[in-house]
């Protein structure tokens, strides 16, 4: 549909021709307000609007009333819930996993001169204004505005940052946002209804926004609208998104989490610069408004609602080596032996799409000719200090060994209609014409148990340490699933898929870890996630970092990316890698929570002899940093912090940092400035404080920009606040098997510090 630049059509998705059998309903001022079982129940009448471009009440149609429930939780959270389709307000489901220290707080009403105050243990957390609008009447040129609910919320009691419903219009007929509203489709069946609901909040002219998932966008997301529907991102420089999270963080220091798995839209001061708007593709609104004094506090409370990340095993923080793909045990063992012979420290070898009988035809079994003794192969690698990670995906292909069993037992989705011979297969890979017959149905416990016990557990029992849970953004949309429609399952699917793999891995190996690409709210519980199929270029590097920063502002602690980018250009599979990109991406990877080399052509450093010595030094630095990385990772698992932090996490009052997406904190102490151009020159912003160059010991002044800084290829600008102590490992090792973290030595970054030698 062409853009109209009108809210009703571009955001609410109404038909500009007004030919569809759908009606828009607008919330009016409350008709009743009461206390009920610790909640505040606000009854809102909704008035149907005429089917025309300008909004006008159709008073020939009776109003409909729906309750808006306001519920409070400690610490500092308000929940708003309303439904026009009879959904239940639940406190636990696949996404919502409330921590024990989330406590419901009874709400009470107190009358005031204009309406009501909403109180939580004597603290004002909301107001309901029922007073008439003040008027100085002089014209009847335009109709009076339609009534509206004027309700304001203060989730943590801080009245300096009100979150008010937005009745945003130019003139009464021309609305740019609705405080609450819904669209009812009068022509469709119950299973195919296109009912949807919206809620909007006022925002300030200078307000910034971040989060919403792995968003490949600049730091401040204001002025943009996002369609939250998981799909294969096919890169990291476009609007598509592997990891949509229905959560945003405001520069006014509050968060909003929209509890849904439905397709939805989020407009951050875009359709109107006065409003944040949310549209759910189901006529239910369930939003948690999260207060806090700092971004970390808001993010911690979001995790208290949806789950905290679990701590990955020590070995996972070492170097991962991979490419797409290795094809035999001999090839892998040769690479591992060379890594050891040339003293490249490394912990994980990943086998991508080529370990099956047929490349990409996932059967969860080793090719018996190219991997004749998988148990022995894994044991031999383990003796060398290598853990094995395996690729797979959640679809069963035509011709796969398991296809008949999967079909007969309904372990995979079932076609609603028998596809024609020429019909394009849904769910197929980007790189193969294989027809994936169905998506493993994780809404069915029997199918989930089959996946865990029959497909993954035999591999894990023979010594595999990690499963790469690739794909999961897309499912077969023309199929039937056990417990829900494909439209409602699509976004949730990643969580169900990753939870199954994580649980069986932890059960079988003792280590809780996966390597995942898709995500929805709650997936942060099952680390870790990587940034998808980035281009091996400066743009791919910059886009990856943007995505990681926003994901870290969406509840995720652990995140990685393919070094030095996944695919080549212009030839996707075969164009050679730029050695400068390889080095600069390596530096970025060393200062990321996890570091894996992967992509469509050679990734081992000895294929790039002119830079291999530099790369080796950075790999060794990675292992020296592991005591710090583990310490900071443990802190992230208990707080709201990500390992890769946008600067705004620590400096929310500094307006500059809400616009910086090419620097970050690694943990709490390192300020990292990746170099993302061939010139080796960049501008650096240092927040307030005294800073020390980690590699040279040079003292730098904060609270200002340092422009045109030259950065030799061997170094990346990394700074530490003066007075900070950094734990470092004192010895060179081949893998984490040789490490005893209690031996860490402390480097004091003071005026005598001369820098760390690479």
N, C-alpha and C positions, 0 to 999 in steps of 0.2 A: 504494500500500500504506500502511496506517495505521502510524504510528510506534509501536514497541513499547518503546523505550528499552532494548533489549537488543542488544548488540554483534553477535551472530550474525545477527540479522535486519536491523537498521538499517544496519550497516556492511558486513558480509560478504554481504548480500543473499540469505541463505538463506530458504527458504519457511517461515514460522512454522507452517504446517500440516504441514510435513515430507512433502509429497506429491510433490515434484519428485525426479527421479532424479539427485540430486547428492550428493556425499560431501565432507565436510570432513576435511582431513588436517592434523595439527599436527606441527611440527618438534620432534624430541627432541634430547637431548644428542649431540654428535658421536660417531660410531663410528670415525672415522679423521681424522687431520690430517697433511698432508704438504706439503713444498715441491715445486713443479713449474714449471720454466721461469721462475723469478722470481716466481711467484704462490704464494699459500698456498691449498691446496685442502682444504676442510673438508667431509667427508662427513656429511650429516645424514640420519638415518632419519626418516621421516614415518609417523605412525600414524593410520589412519583412525579417525574418531569415530562413535559411534552416532548414528543419526538420531533425535535427541531434543533437547529444549530445553536441558537441562543437558549439558555436554560430558562424555563418558566414552569411554575408549578401547575400540574394538571389536577385542579381541585375537584374534577368530576370523579376522581379515583380516591377511594378511602385511604387514609394513612395506614401504615403498618408500623407496629412498635416492636423494638428489640432492645434487650437489656445490654448495657455496657457494664461489665463487672470490673471493679477496681480492687486489686488484692495487693497487699504489701508483704515483703519479706525482708528480714535482716540478712545481710547488711545493705541498706540503701537501694532497694529494688522495688519498683512498682510494676504490676502486671495489669494490662488492659486486655479484656477478652470480650468479644461479641461474635455471634454467629447467626446467620440467616438460614442455615441448612441443618441445624440441629446437632452440630458437633459438640463433643464433651470437652470440658476444661480439665485436662489431666496434669498430674505433677510428675509423671515419669513415663517415658516411652523410649524409642530407640535413640532419639536425639536428646531429649531432656533427661539428664541424669543428675538430679540435684544432690549436692554435697550435704553431709549431715549437719554442717553448720549453717545451712540455709534454713531459716526459721520463719514461719508465717507470723506476722504481726497483726493483731486485730486493729481494724480501722473503725473510727467513730466519726460522727458528723457534729459540727458545731455551727449553729446558725449565725450569720452575720448580716450586715445591713444590705448586702447585695445578693445573698444566697447562702452558700455553705462553705465552711472550711472542712477539709478532710484531714483527720488527725491520726497519727500513729504514735501511741504512747505520748500524747501531748505535743508532739512535733507536727507542725503543719507540713503535709506532703502534697496538698492539692487544694484548689479552690474551684467552686462551681458558681459562676456568675449568672444569676437569673434576672438581673436588673435590665430595664429597657435601655436601648441605645440612646444616648443624648442626641437631641435634634435641635437645629435652628432652621426651621422650615422656611423655604422661599420659592421652591419649584416643584411642579408635578411632571416635569419633562420625562423622568425615568421612574419606573416602579420602585417601590421600597424593596430593600433586600429581603430575601427569604430568611426566616428565623434560622439560628445556628446555635450549636452547643458551644458556649464559651467556657472551656474547662482547661485548667492549667495544672501541671504536675511538677513536684519538686521531689524526686525519688529519694534523695538523701537529706531532705529538709533544707537545702541551700536555696534560699529565695533569690539569690543573685543570678541563677541560671534556670529560669523557668522554661518548661517544655509545654507549650500551649497548642491545643488543636488549632488548625489554620483554616479559616473560612476566607479564602484568598480570592478576591475578584476585583476586576477593573470597574465594572458597573454591575448591578444586580443580574443582568442576563449573561454576562461574560465572566465565567469562573475560570480561575487558573489552578485551583486546588479545592478539594472538598474536605471538611474536617473528618467526616465519616460518610460513607455512601456505599451503595452496591448496585450492581447490574444484574437483573434477572432475565433469563432467557426463557421466553414463554413457549417456545416451539420445540424444545428438545426433550428427549427421554431422560429419566433420572440418571442413567449411566453416562449420558453424553452431555449433561448440562454444562453450560458455559457461564454459570453464575460466578461473579467475582466481587471482591470488596476492596475498599480503599480507606486509608487513614492518612492524615497529613498533620505535620507539626510546623509551627513557625520557625524560621531561622533568621539569623542576623546577616546584614550585608557583607560583613567580613568573615563570616564563619567558614571554616575549612572542615573537610571530611576525609576520612581514610578508612581502610579496611575493605569489606565486602568480598573478601576472598583473595585469590592470587591474581590481582588486577594488574595487567600490564599497562599501567597508566602512570602519569605523574603523581606526586605525593598528594596534592590537594585534588580531591575528586569532585569538588563543587562544580556545578555547571554541566554535569553528565548524568545520563539515565542508563541504568544497567538492567538487562533482562537476565534474571537469575535462573538459567537453565544450563545444567552441565552439558558440555559437549567437548569433543576432541578439539583442543585449542589449535592444533596444527601450527605450532610456533608460539612465540612469546612477544609478538609485536602487533597483535590485532585485537579485536573486540571479543573474540571467542575466549572461553574460559574453562579450564579443566576443573577449577575449584571455586565454585560460587559459595559464599557464606552470607546468609541473610543477617548481617550485623554491620553496623558502622560505628565509628568513633568520631565524635565532634570535638572541634577545638575549644568548645565551651566546657569540655571535660564531662561528657556523659556518653553513654553508649545506648544503642537500641538494637535489641535482638528480636527478630521476627520469627516466632516459632512456627515453622511450616516446612513441609517438603514439597509443596506444590510449586509449579512455575510461578514466578512473581517478578515484579518490577520494582526498582528503587530509583527514584529521581532525587538527586541531591542538589537542590537549588538550580534545577535545570528548566523544567517546564515553567517554573516561577522561581525567581531568585529569593522570594520571600518564604518558600516552603520546601520542606522535605516530604516526599510523597512515597507511599508504598501501596502497591496493588497486588493482591493475592488472587491467583487464578482459581480460587474457591471462595465462596462467600463466608469466610471466617477470618477474623483478625485476632491474633494472639501475640502481643508485643510486650517485651520486658524492657522497661526504661531503667537504665543502670546508672546510678550516681557514683561519685567518687571524687577524691581530691586530686588524684593523679591519673594519667592514662594507665599506669600499671595497676592501680586499684580497680579501675573500671574493667580492665581485661581479666584480672583475677576473679572478679565477681561474675563475669561472663563464663569463665571456666567453672566456677562453682555451680552454674546452671547446667552446663553441657559436658563437663568432665575435664579433668586435668591430664596432661600428657604423662605417659609412663617413661621411666628412665631406660634408654637403650643400653645394650651391653657395651663394655669397654671397647671390644674389638671393632665395633661398628664405627668408632670415631677415627679409625685408621684409614689408610688409602684403600679405595676400591678400584680394581682394574677391570675394564670390560671394553668390548666393542660390539657392534652389530654385524657379525656375531662370530664366536669361535665354533668350529665345526667338529672337533675331535678331542679325545682325551690327550692324544699326543701333542697336539697344538697347544693346548692349555698347559700341559706339564712343561713344555719347552719354554713357554713364556714365564711361568713361575720360576723355573730354574734360572733363567737369565736375570730375572729380578733379584734373585738371591746372589747370583754370581757377581753382579755388578753393584750390589749393595744398595738397591732401591728399597726402602722400607715399605711394606705393603701387607695388608691383612686379609683382603677379600678378593676373590676372583669371581666374576659374575659371568654366567653363561646365558646368553640371550636367546634368540629365536631358533638357534641351530642345533639344539641338543636332542631333537626328536627324530623320528624316522624321516619325516619330510619337514623342511624348513617352514616354520609358521603353523604347521598342522599340530596343534597342541594336544598331546595325548598323555601328558604327565608321566612319560616313561622315556628313559634314555635309548637312543639308537643303539641296537645291540652290535652293530658292526663298527661304528665309530667310537662307541663307549662300551667296549665288551665286558668290562668289569667295573661298574660304577662304584660299588662299595670300596674296592681296592683303590680306585682312582681318588675317591674322597679321602681315604685314609692316608694315601701318599701325600696329598696336598696338606692334610692336617699336620703331618710330621714336619713339613716345611714351614708351618705357621700360617697356612691359608685356610680361610673359611670359604665355603661354596655357597653362592647365591644363584637361584634359578628363575628364569623368566617363565611366565605363563599368562593366560588371560581367562576371563570368566565366560567364554563361549565354547560350545562344543561344535566341532566342524563336521560337515558331511565327510564320511570316510574315516573318521576317528574311531579308534577301537571301542570307545565307550558309547557310541551314538545310539545303538539299539537299546542298551540298558537305560540310557538317559531318557530316551523317548518313551519307552514302555512304562517307566516308573514316574514319569512327569518330573524328572529332576531338572529338566530344562523347560523354558517357556514353550507353549503350544500355539501353533498358528491358528488364528481365528478363521482365516480362509486359506485354502490350499493355494500356495503361490503358483503363478504361471511359470512355465519353463524359462521365459525370457525376463521375468521380473528380477530386478536388481536385488541381491541379497542384502538385508540390513545387518549391521553389526560387523561387516567384514573389515579387515585391516586396511591400513593405508597402503600397504606394500604387497598385498597378495590378493588374488582373485578367489581365494577359498570361500566357499559358502558356509558361513557359520549357521548351523541349523537352528540354534536356539541359545538363549542366555540362561546360565545356571540360576535357578529360582531360589534365591536366598530368603524369600518370604515363606518358604516351606521348610520346616525343621528337618524333614526327611532328606530333602535335597541338600541342605546345609551340612547335615551329618555325612552324607555321601561324599561331598566335596572334601570335608575335613579328613574323614577316615579312609576313604578309598583312593582319593587322588593325592592329597598332600602328605598324609602321615607316613606312607611307605618311603617317600623321599626323605622326609625329616628323620625317620628312624635309621636310614642308612648314612646319615651324617650331614645332610644339607642343613645350613644354618638360617637361611633367609629365603623367602619367596617374594619375588617381584610381582606385586599385584597390579599389573599393567592394565590399561583401559578401565572400563567401568563407568566412563562418562556417558556412553550411549548404550541403550538396550534395545531389543527388538520391540518396536512400538506397535506392530501389527499382531502381537502375540498376547496370549492370556497368561496371567500369573496367579499363583495360589491365593494370595491375600489382598491384592490391590490392583488397581488399574495401572497400565504402564505409565500414564501421565503422572500419577501420584508417586510411582516408584522411581522414576528416572533420577531425580536428584538424591533420593535416599539410598539408591542402589550401592553407591560407593561405600557407604558406612557399613551396610550389611555384609558386603563382600570382604572388606578389609577386616572387619571384626572377626569373621570366620577364620581367615588366614592367620591373623594375629593370635587368636586363642589357641589354635592347634599348634602353631609354632612354639608358643610359650610352654604349652603342655608337653610337647615332644622333646624340646631341646633345653628348656629352662630359660631361654632368652626371648623376651618379648620384642619382636621387631618384624616389620615388613618394609618393602620399598614400593611406595604407592604413588599414583599420578593423579587420580580424581579425588574429590573431597566434597563434603557438605558439613554443616555444623555437627560437631561431635567427633569427627574423624581425627581431631587432634589427640584423642585418647590412644590412638594406635599408630605410633610413629614407625617409620618416618615417611615424609612425602618429598617428592622431587618435582622440579619445575617443567617437565615435559620436553617437547622436541624443539629446542632452541636452535636458531641458526648459528653456525660457527662464524661469528662476525662481531664487530664492535656493537652493532645494533642488537644482536642476540644477547651479548653480555649485558648491555644496559637494560634491555627488556627483562632479562632474568632477575636482575637485582630489584627492579621495580616490583615485579610479582612477589618476590620473597619478602620485601618490606611490608607490602599490604597483607600478605598471608600472616606475617607475624603480628599484625594489628587486627587479626581476625581469630585469635586464640591459639595459634599454632606455635609451638616452641622449636620444633626441629624441621629443617627444610634444607634441601640440597638442589643440585643442578648438574647437568651433564657438562663435564670439562673436556674439551674446550668448545662446547656447543655440540648439539646432536647431529646436525646435517650440514652438508656443504652447499655452497652456491657458486656458480649457477647450476652445476650438475649436482643434484641432491645427494647422490651416492658417491660420486667419484672426483669432484673437484678437490684439489689438495688444500690442506689446512694452512692458514697463515701462521708461521711460527711465533710472530709477535702476539697474536691472539692466544695461542697456546700458553705462552708464559704469563700474560696478564690474567688469563682466566684461571690458571693454576694459582696465582697469588690470591685471587678472590676466593678460590676453593679452599685454600689453606685456612682462611679466616671465615669459613662457613661451618655450620654445625656438623655437616658430613661432606665428604669429598669423594666423588666417583668420576672416573674417566670412562666415557662411553660415547659412541657415535657410529656413523656410517662408514668410516674408513679407519686407517691405522691410528691408534691412540697411545701405544706404548712410546715412552719418551725417546728411546734410542733410534726411532725412525726420523728424528729431528736432531741430528748430531750437533748442529750449531747452537742449540739451546739446551740440550740434555743436561749439561753440567749445572746450569742455573736451576732447572727443574728439580734435579736431585737435591740441591741445597734447600729448596723450598719444601720438598717432601720431608727432609730431616727436621726442618723447623716445625712442621706439623706435629711430629712426634714429641719434640721438645715442649710443645704447647699443650699436650694432652692433660697434664695435671690441672691446668687452668680450665680447659674445655670441660672436663668432667665436673670440676667444682661448680662452674657456672651452669652446666646442664642440670645438675641436681637442684640448684636454686630455681631454675626455670620451671621444673616440675612441681614446685611448691608455691609458685607465685603467678603473676600474670605476664611474666617477661618471656619474650622470645630470645633465642640465641642471636639472631640477626635482627637488631633493633633499629627502627627508624629513630633519627635524632630526637624527634618530638616526644619519645617515651620519657627521656630524661630532661627535656627542656621545653615543656608544653607552653610556657609563657613567652618563649622566643618566637616571634612571628616568622622569622626567617626560616626556621627549620621545618615549618609546615609546607615548605616548597622545595625541600632538598631531598632528592631521591637517588643521588649518586654517592652518598656517604652513609655510614651506618656505624652503630656500636656493635662489636662482637662480644657478647656478654656485656657486663657492666663497665669494663675497664678499657678495652681497646676501641679507639675511634679509627675506622678504616676508610681509606679514600682510594678505591680502585681506579686504575688508569685504564681508560676505555677509548684510546685513540692511538694511532701509529706514531704520533709526534712525541709521545711521552711527556706531555705538558698538560697541567690541569689547574683549575682554581680550587682552593681549599677554604672551607669555612670552619673555623674553630669556635665553639661556644665559649662562654665566659669561663675563665680559669687559666691556670698556667699549665702548659702542655709540653711534653717531651717526645721527640722523635724516637721511636722504639729501636730504630736501626743505627742512628748516629749519635743519640744523646743530645742533639741540638734542642735548645729551649725555644718555645714558641709562645706568643701571646694570643690569648683567646678573646672572644667577643668581637671578632672582625674577620673579614675576608683576606686571604693571601692569594694574590692573583698571579697567573703565569708561572707556576712552580714547575721546574724541570725535574723529571723523575726518571733516573736511569733504569734500564730494563731490569737490572738485577734487584731493584728495590721497588716497593710500593709504599706510599705514604701511610704510615701507621703511627698513631699517637697514643700516649698514656698520660693521664693527669699526674702532675708532679706530686710525689708522696705516696703513690700507689705501690702495692706489693703484688708481684706476679709470680705464681709458682711455675717452675720449669723443670723438665726432666733433665738430669745432668749427663746421661749417657746416650750414645748412639745405639739404636736397636734395629732389628730386622722386622719385628712385628710386636704387637702388644703382648704376645705370649712371654716376651722377655722383660716386661716392665713390672716394677713394684712401685706403685704410685706413692708409697710412704717415703720413698727416697727423693721426692721432689725437693728442689732447692728454691729459695725465695730470692727473686731479683727485686731490689728496692729501687724504684724509679725516682731518684732524688737529684740534687745538683751535682753529685759525683758520678752519676750514671753515664757511661760512655757508649751505650748502645749494644745491641745483640749482634754478634757476627754471624752472617749467613754462611 
